[in-house]
Amino acid sequence: MAKLLFRLGEWSVRKRKMVIAGGLMILLLVAALGLGLGTSFTGEMTIPGTKSDQAGQILKAEFPPSGDGGQIRLVFKSEKGTLESDSNKKWITDALKKVQLDSSVKAFVSPYEAGTLSADKKIGYADVTYSQPASKVTVASKEHVLDVVESLNEIGIQTELAGSVAFSELKVGGISEVIGVLIAFMILAFTFTSFLAAGLPILTAGVGLGIGLMIIVIGSNVVSMSSFSITLAVMLALAVGIDYALFIMSRYRQQLAAGFERNTAIAQANATAGSSVVFAGITVIIALVGLSIVKIPFITMMGLAAAISVFVAVLIAVIFVPAVLAVAGERITPARESKWLRKWSGPKKTVQTENRWGKLVTRKPWITSILCIVLLTVCTLPFLHMQLGLPDNGLKSTESTERRGYDLLAEGFGEGFNGPLIIVARTANGDDPQADIAKATAYIKDLPDVASVSPLIPSPSGKAAIITMLPKTGPHNIKTTELVQSIRSEADQVMKDNNVEIMVTGGTAVNIDISEKLDEALPKFAVLIVGLAFILLMLVFRSILVPIKAVLGFLFTLGSTLGFIVLVIQDGYLAGLFGIPEPGPVLSFLPILVTGILFGLAMDYEVFLVSRMREDYNLTRDARKSVRSGISHSGPVVTAAGLIMIAVFASFIFAEDAIIKSMGLALAFGILVDAFVVRMTLVPAVMTLLGRSAWYLPKWLDQILPNIDVEGESVMKDTHSVNTSITNKEEQKVHLNE
């Protein structure tokens, strides 16, 4: 692979203008096509085959929906008197008539006709149904409703919004993301001591990001894809795009400093650092594609979308970046550095300069290892009581109208009103099916924590019925989950005794089923990831203990990350610092996403750091010296790469959406732990303790395993020989001339 990448680098250098023009042309073409088609993302997060999904299918069959129009629920609260006062009633009725003036409105039901007023008559709601699906309701229709809402608020009737039509839109790209990129730019500037060199990784990452995102946008018109897929793709494409370009540029500058000719140095960098980039990228892609084994459609599509963005980032790194380096020429060489940046970065370090951090963590390896393990174990402890779920309006900021509407409905109708349970009963009995259903479902109203149960609503066929139950507790309360489990556990016996099938669906039941399914899938996925990591690292490092150490380090990273997320998001500690408005369950698909993504990124740092240790060990056979040498050469680059990823991921923490916020927080903390606690501290200490045994591999196994030249040793030997030959010939010419 190294030789192939060397030739690819040479080709990119020779055809630099064509490569850059071709890359920009591809970007323009996919952008034109993607923007022309537009986005077609969905907000659906369902799992086929779950109990709630089966109930939903029966519900659709027995109760055919009249339409799939979006719905807005206007929630009212009277600040003076009740909503039944003549003045309040007139204002609300007039307001609803104004809403109906919109031609997109199909129907509306006022609180006075439907009787949707609270017991004290101070809170009520009205439902407005549109002709279009929720995602297709226009901005003009939303603005029309907002104008009506504002007019009611001005006269003293608090009016908030709920329903399937979203008013707090999902936003990707804001001021916090821009700040994250600027921080990444400054990290690169201090790393390269050059503002021009710092801009190139961001420029190339931007090209890759644009191409990858437009491909995903085009794909959203072909397959069903969650709107969060593009957010995850942005996070990863930007982070790995910058880091991969950083690794290749750093190696290029090292080769220039070693005296190699510029074009040769580019090809060498592509062969050495580029090999590591390809290996790391493939690892991330395999982890993301591996999410499909959980057999959850929206998780699979999130993984595939992110994998596409990473694949494009790898191609940009090994094809586009060498061409850009060739065009930049002498302007980004180590000799062309900013005096101001050099002043703040400190004196230039020579190759022989030993890294102070390396000396510190390897001087007392036992103490370093124990401290790291204790810290990581403490961070992992909260993970033991993790509760999974999906965020709803109750976890949004109180500044959003959806959250205020959620709170008003809970205040007026009880906490369970925001998480009703839809019970579907069906029987094949022929004589009097409705009587059989009524008898079979009688136990439901006597279950604990039930606030109310609606009368049976028979289906047109007469063989099924639905019951709406309101729990006493909210959707995220453990008692609501236990109530669903109680209904289902009793349902098995009811089926045997009465031949009546009882199922539970609704938003709360769906969330419970998704969380349970993902909770079951996580251990299987983690085992797959750990096994894959061991095999890949054994191939790369030709060692048994190094892969074991790397896998254990990843498990510490994963446990610490999930523990921290539970501590902040679920338990509420430091929630205010990260802008989390309300403690709640951990996002149900977050653990499995974090497992896949952190695995790939953790292996990136492992390869870039430990491969240099192996390279030096092969030359010197001094285990301790090779560890320090690896930190000296690769440590600064890994540090910069880790800081860049943290900056990019952390910029998403301040997004308004709870899902995006939790993903950004988890990935930022995960990289912080893995790069700086595990890879830069624990790994060197453990490698020092292992000594020469770290590189032990039985001879019979060494003969079986294929040789993967990730460090590009073969290419470096060839080019070094050529470079030495050229130097000797030049010296001979000088000698003859003399």
N, C-alpha and C positions, 0 to 999 in steps of 0.2 A: 504493500500500500504506500509506503514511504517513497519508493521510486516512482510510482504512478503520480503521486502528488508533486514530486520534484519536477517531472515533465510537465504536469499541468501548470505549475508555477512558472516555468520557463515559457510555456505557450501564452499564458496571460500577460507576461511581461512583453513578449514580442508583439502580441495583438492587443496592446493596452487600450488603444482608442476604440477598436471594434468591441472589446469586452465591455467597456464603460458605456458606449453608445447602445450596445445590445441590452445591457441591464436596465438602462433608463427607458429604452423603447418597450421592454417587457412591462415595466412599471406603468407606463402610460397606457398600454393596451389593456392590461387587466383593470386599471383604474377606470378607463372609459367603459369597459364592459360591466364592471361591478356597480359603478354609479348609475349606469343606464338601467340595469335591472333593479337596483335598489335592494334593500335588506328585506328578508322574510323570516326573521327569527320568531320563535314562539316562547312563551313563558311557561309551557307545560313541563311539569316534572312528575311523570307517572312511571310506574313499573308494571308492565303486563304480567298477568298471572297471580298477582297478590290477591288477598281476600277482598280488599276494598275495590280493586279493579274488576273482579268477577261480579261483585255486587253492582258496580256501576254499569257493567254490560247488561245485566238483567234489568236494571232500572231503565236503560234506554230502550230495551226490547218491549218491556211491559208498559212503559210510560213514554211513548215517542215524543221527543221535544218539539215544541211548536216553532222553534227557531233558535239560532245561536247568537242572537244579538247581544251586544255588550250592555251592561247595566250599571247605572249610577244610583247610589243610595244617598239621598240628602237627609242628614240627621239634624234635627232641630232641638234647641233647648231654650225655653223661655226664661229670660232674665227677670221679668216682672210678671207675676201671676202665672196662669197655666196656658197651655197651647189651645185650650178650648174657649178662652175668652174671645169675645166677638172681634176685637181688633186683631189679635194674633191669628185667628182663624181666617179672617179676610186677607191679611197680608200673605200668609202661606198659600192660600188658594190662588190668589192673583199671581204669586211668584211661579207656581207650578204651571199656570196657564201661559206665562211668558216662556217657560222652558219648552212647552209644547209647540211654540211658534217655529222652532227648528224643524225643518222638513225631515231630518234624519231620525227624529223621535217617533218611535212606533207606538208606544203606549206609556201611560204613567198611572200610578195608583196613589192617591193622597192618603195621609194618615187617618183622616176622618172617615173615609169610605172603607178602608181596610181594618180600621181599629188598631192601628200600630202605634198606640200611645202607651207610655209607662203607667204604672199604677197611680202615681201622683199627678199624672197628666202634664208634667213639665218637660218630658222628653218624648220625641216621636220621630218617625222616619217615613220617607216616601221613596218609592222605587220608580226610576225612569228607565225604560228599555228602548234601545236603538235598533235600527234596521240592520246595521253592520255589526260584525264581530267587534269585541272590545279593542283589539289591536288596530282596527280600521276606522275607529271613531276619529273624526278630523279635529285638528287644532281649533278650527272655527267653532265647532260644536262644544268643545271643552271651554273655550273662552266665553261662549254664550252662557253656559252654566255658571262659570265663575262670576260673571257680571250679576247674575241673579242672586248668587250667594252673597256677594258684597253688599247688594242692596238690602238684604234681610239683616245682615250683621249691623248695618248702619242704623237700623230702626230698633235694635235691641233684641233681636232673635238670633242667638248664636247658631250658625249653620255650617256644618262640616260635611265632608264627602267620604264615601266608602264605595264598595262595589268592585266590579271587575275591570272598569275603565281606570287606567292609571293616570294620576295627575303629577306624581313625582316620578318623572321619567328617568330611566337608566342612562347615566352619562358616562362615557369613556373619554377621558382626556379633559383635564381642567388645570387650574393653576397649580395644584399640588403635584400633578404629574410633570408639569413644566419645571417646577422647582427640583424634582427628583432628577430630571435629565441635567439640569444645571449643576447639581451637586456631583453627578457622574462626570461631567465635563471638567470640573475643578480637580477631582481625584485623578483623572487622566492627565491633566496639565501638570500636577505635581509629580506624577509618576514619570512622565516623559520630559519634564522641565521644558515644555514647549506648548504654546497655545495652539499652534497649527497642527502638531501631531495629535493633540487631545481631541481636535475636532473630527479627525478622520474616522475613528471607530464609531462615533455617533452618526456621522454622515452615512457610512456603509450600513449601520444597523437600521437607520431610517429607511434606506432603500429596501432592505430585506423585510422590514416591518410592513411597508406599503404593499409590496408584492404578496406577502403572506396573507394580510388582512383582506385584500381584494379577492384572493382566491377563496377565502372563507365566506365572504359576502356572496360571491357567485354561487358557492356550494349551498348556501342557505336557501336559495331558490329551487334547489333540486331535492334536498333531503330536509327532514324536520330537525331543527337545531335550536337549542336553548339560547336565549339572548346572552347568557353568561359565558357562552363559549368564546365569544369574541373578546371579552374582558380578560379571560385567562390567556388567550393567544397574545394579546397586547403585552401583558406582563412578561411572559416568557420570551417572546420575540425580541423585545427591547433589551431585556436583561442579558440573554445569551448572545444576542447579536453584538452588543458592545463588548462583552467579555471575550468572545471568540476572536474578534478583531484585535483586542488588547493582547491576547496570547501570541498571535502571529506577529504583530508589530513589535512586541517586546523581543521576541527571538530574532527578528530581522535586525533590530538595532544592536543586539548582542553580537550577531555575525559580522556586522559592519565594524564594531569595535575590535573584533578579533582579526581584522585586516582583510576580509573577503571583499571581492568586487561587488558592487551594488546589486546587479541583476542576479548574480550567483547567490548572494545573501537572501534575496527574496525567495528564490527557489528552495534554498535550504530551510528557510523559515516555514515555507509551505509543507516541506517534507517532514520536518520535525514537530514543530508546534501544530502544524496542520493535521498531522496524523493523530495527535492527541485530541484536537478539535473534532475530527471525524469520529473517533472512538467515543468521545464524551457525548457528541450529538446523537450517535446511534443508540447509546445507552439511554439517553433521555427519551428518544423516540420510542424505543422498545417499551420503556416504562409507561409511557402515555398510551401507546397502542394496547398495551397489556391491560389497561382499564376495561377493555371489552370483555374480559373473562368474567366480570361480575354480571354480565348480561342485563345491564340496565341501559336502555336506549339513550337517555339524555347524558349519562355519564360517558358512554362510549363515544358520542359525538363531541363532547367536550374534549376528551382525550385525543381524538382524531384531528380536530381543529387545531389544538395546541401542537400536535405532532407535525402538522403541515407547516406551521410557522417556524418551528425549530429546524425542520428539514431545509426550508428556504434560507434560514440563517446560516446553516452549515455550508450550503452552496455559495452563498455570498462571501463567506469567510475564505474559502479555498479557491474561488475563481475571481470574484470582483475585487477583493482586498488586495491581492498581488498586483492587479492592474493599476489600482489607485496608488499603491506604494511606488510603482514605477513612474507614474506621472508626477508624483510629488517630488521625486528625485532627491537632490541634496538638501532640500528645505526641511526635511524631518529627520536628518541624521543626528546622531548624538552630539556632533560638534556644533550644530545649530540649536543652541538652547537659550532660553530666556534668562537673562542675568537676575531679574527680579525673582523668578521662580527658583533659580539655583540658590539665591540668598536665603529664601525661606525653607528650601528643602534640605539645606545643610551641604557640607562638602561632598564632592563626587566620590563614590566608593569604588575602589578597585576590585578586580576579581578576587584578590587574596583577602579582602576585608571580611572578617568574620562577623556574622550577624549576632548582635547582643542578645536578641530574643532567643536565638538558637542556643547560645551558651547558657542562658538562664534556665530554660526548660530541660536541658540535658545534663546540667550539673548535678541535680538531685532528682533523678528520674522517678524513684519510688514516691517521693513526696509529691511531685507534680502529678503523677498518675492517680494517687489516692485523692488529692484535692479535686481533680477534675471529675473523678467518678462520684465522689460525694456530692458535688455541685449538681451534676447531671441527674443523679438519683433523686435529690430533693426536688428538682424541677419536674421530675416525672410523676411524683406522688399524687398530685391532683387528678391526673389522668384516670386513676382508679375509680373515681365517681363521675365519670363523664356521662352526660345525658345528651342524646342526639335529637334533632328536630329540624323543622324548616321555619325560617323567620316569617312573620306576618306583620300586619299593620301595627300590632301591639308592641313590636320591637323597634319601630321607627322613631325618629326624633319627634319630640312634642311640637316642633316647629312645622311639621307636615300636617296637612289637613286630614290625611288618612289616619294618623295616630290620634288626633283629637276626636275624630268621628268614632274610632274604635273605643276610646275611653268613655265617650258619651253613651254609646250603646251598652257598655258594661255597667255604667252607672244606672241607667234606666231600666235595663232588662236582665241584669245579672251577668257575671263573668262568663258563664257558659254560652251566652247568646252569640258570642263571636266564634264559637266552635261547636255548632250543632252536629249531632250524630244522626245520619239518615239510616234508618233500619228498614231493610227490604226483606219481606217475607213472601215465600212462594210455596205452593203445594200442588200436587197432582191429584188430590182427592176430588172426586166428582160430585158428591151430593151437595154439600154446602161449604165450598172452600173458604169463604169469608168468615164463617162461624169457626171453622177449624183454625184459621189464622188468628182470630181474636183470642181463642182459648190458648193457643200455643205461645202467644206473645204477652199473656197476662202477667208473667213473672217480671217483665222489664220494669214496670213502674215501681216495683218493690225493691229494686237494687239500690245499694247505697250511693249517695252523691248524685241522685237524679233530682233535678229541679222541677221539670215538667215533661209530660209526654202528650203529644197531640193525638187526636182520634185517628183511627185507621182511614186511609184514603185508598179505596180499591182501584185496581187497574181496569182498563176497558175489557180485558178478557175475563176478569173476575177471579183469576187464579193467583193473583199477587196483590200485595198492598204495601204501602210505605207508612212509616211512623217517624215523626221528627221528635227527637229527644234533646232537651237542653240539660247539660250537666250543671252541677252547682259550681264546678271549678272551671278555670280557663283552659284553653287549648294546650298550653305547655305544662300544665300541672300534672304531676305523676298520678294523681287520683283519677284524672280523666283517662289516662292510659290504662289504668287498672279497671276502670268501668268498661272500656271497650273489650278488654280481655275477659271480663266477667260475662258480658253478653255472648261472646264467642264460645266460651267454655260451656255455658249452659245450652248453647245452640246445638251442640252435638247430641246431647241427651234428648232435646226436644225433637230432633229429627228422627231418632229411634222410636220415641213414644208416639208422636203425632204425625209423622211423615210431612213435617213442615220445615222448610229450609229457611233459616234466619241468618242474614248477613248484615254487616255494618259498612257504610261508606260515608262520604262527606269529606271535607277538607281535613278535619282532624284525624279521621281514621286513615286517610291516604298518607298523611305525614307520619303517622305511627308505623304504617306498613313499610314505607320507604326507609325510615330510620332502622327498623329491625332487619330489613333485607341487607342494607349496607353494613350494619353491625356484624352480620353473619359473613359477609363477603370480605371484610377487612383482613381477618387472619389468613384466609386463603391467598389473597393478593400479596400480603406481606411475606408469606412463605415463598411464593413464586419469585418475588423481588430479591429476597435474601439468597435464594438458590442461584438466581441469575447472576447476582453480584459476585458470589463466590467463584463461579465458573469463569466469568469474564476476567476477573482480577487474577485468577490463577494462570490464565492464558497470557495476560499482559506481563505479570511480574515473575512468572515461573517460580512460584513459592506457595507454600501451604499456610504458613502463619500470617503472612501479610494480608491475604484475603480474609482470614478469620478475624484479624484485628480490624480490618476495614468494615466488615459486616457488623461487628459488635459496636463499632463507633457509630455507624448509621442507625442502629437500633437505639442507642443513647440519644442521638439527635432527634429521632422520631418521637421517642417517649417524652423528652424534655419539651419539644414543640407542642405536642398535644396537651401536656400538663399545663404549660403556660397559657394555652388557649382556654382551657377549662377555668383556670384561675381568673382570667380577665373577662371572658365573654359570659361564662356560666355563673361564676361566683361573684363577679362584679368588682374584684380588686383592680385598681388602676384603670377602671372603665372610663372615668372622666378624662384621664390623660389622653386616651386614644379616641375620644369622641363617641364612645358607645353609650347611647341614651338609656338603655334598659338591659339588665342582665337577662339572659335567656339560654335556651339549649344551644349546644354547639351545632353548627350547620351539618346536617346529616351526611352530606357527601364530602365534607372537608377532610376527615381523616384519610379517606382512600385517595383523594386528590393529592394531599400533602405527602402521603407515602410514595406515590409514583414520582412526583416532581422532585422532592428532596432526595430521593434515591439517585436520580439522574444527576442532579447538581452536586451531590456529595461525592459521587464517583468522579466528576470533573476535577474537583480539588484533590482527591486522592491520587488520581493519575498524574496531574501536573506537578504535585509535590513529591510523591514517592518515586516517580519515574526518574527524576533527577538524582535522587538518592541511589537508586539502582545503577544508574549510569556511572556515578562516581565510585560506587562499591566495586563494579566490574573492573575499574581502572586501578584502584588502590588496594582493594581487599581490606580496608579499614572501616569497620562498621560504624563506629562512633563518629569518625571524621566525615563519612559519607552522609550521615544524618545532618550534621551541621552544614555541610556543603550544600545539601539539598535545600535547606532553609535559606541559606545565603543567596542562592541563585533563583529559586522559585518562590520563596517566601514573600518578597515584595510584590510580585505579580499576583499571587494568590490573595494577598491582603487587599490590593487594589480591586481585584475582581470581586471579592466578597463585599467590600464597601460599596461598589457600584450596584451590585444586585440588591443589597439592603436598601440603598437609596431609591432604586426603581420600585421595589416591592412596597417599601414604606410609604411611598407617595400615594398608593391606593388606599392606605388606612383611612385617609380623610375624605373618602368618597361618601356620599349620602347613603348609598344602598348598603344594607347590613351584610349581604352576601359578599360583595366586593371588599368591604372593609375587613371581614374575617379572613378572606383569602390573602389579602395583602399583609395583614398582621401575622398570620401563621407563616407565610413564606419568608417575610423579613426576619422574624425571630429565628426560624429554622436555619437560615443562612448564617445569621450571627453566631448561633451555637456551633454549627458544623464547621464553618471556616475558621473561627477563632478559638473555640474551646476544644473541639475534637481534632481537626486537621492540623492546626498550627501549634497546639499545646500537647494534647494527649498522644497524638500519633508519634511525634518526635520522641517523647518520653518513653513510650512503649517500644519503639524501634531501638532506642538505646539499650533498654533492658534486654531485649531479645538478642542483640548483637549479631554475630554471624549466623545464628540459627534462623533469623528472620528470612534468610534467602535459601533455606534448605528445601530441596525438592528431590525425592527419590529418583534415581537414574532411570528406572523403568518407566516412570511417569513422564520424565523429561523427554524420553524418546517418543512417547505417544502424542504428547501435546504439540500442536502446530506452533510455529514460531511467528508471533505477531510483533513486528518491529515498530512499536508505537513511538519509540524515541528517535527513529530514523537513523540508527547507528550505521547501517549499510551505506546510506547516502552520504553521511558525514565522512565516513572513511574514504569513499571514492572521491568526493570533492576535496577533501583535505590532501589526498595524494596528488590530485591534479594541481591544486593550489601550490603545494610544495614543489612539484616538478617545474611549474611556471616560474616560481621564485628562483630555483636553482639555475634555470636557463638564463634568466635575466642577470644573475650574479656572474655567470660564466661570460656573458657578452661584455659586461662591465670590465671583467678581468682581462679579456682579450684586447679591448680598446686601450686599456692602460699599457 
